[in-house]
Amino acid sequence: MVRAGDTATLRAYAGAGVPVDPTNGKGDTFLMPAAYYGHAGTVTMLVTSGADPNRTNDRGQTPLASAVFEKELEVVKALVEAGADPHVGTPSAADTAKRFNMEEWATP
């Protein structure tokens, strides 16, 4: 559902009170695959429903760093607008952008 970017179904679940920040066995919340797979609309819906854009997984990764790594500019913009900090995480989104010579992506 999240990987496919099924925003409407996720919105219905969130509206019914289903938490938007549960984690899997790796500590990933719904935001991580939504960001990784480039679903900016899903990312926006999740953060407006209360998902934490700065929450790290068990490896210290953030959805923002994932979006930078995957070159998902619309997701990067959505996360930054939602308050994602490019300096949170290991490596951070800023570090990821620098590593791939994409510094402008850390703060679009």
C-alpha positions, 0 to 999 in steps of 0.5 A: 500500500505505501510502496504503491503510493495508495494515498487514498487508502492510507488517508482512510486508515489514518482518518479511522484512527490507525497510527501513521508512525508504526515501525517495521522490524527495521524501524522504518515508518510509512514515511521511509518507503513513501519517500524512497519510492517517490510518492510525494502525495503520500508523504504529504498526507502522512506528515499532515496526519502526524507522521514525524519527518525526522524520525530515524530507523534502526540504522539512523536513516531518515526519509529525507536522506532516502529521498535525496539518495533516490533523487526524488526532488518532489519528495525532498521538497515535501519533507523539507516543507513539513519540517524535515531537518537535513542534518538529522540522521546518519548519514544525514540528507545533507551528508548524502547530498554532499557525497553525491555532489548534490548539495542543493538537494539537501535544502531545495 
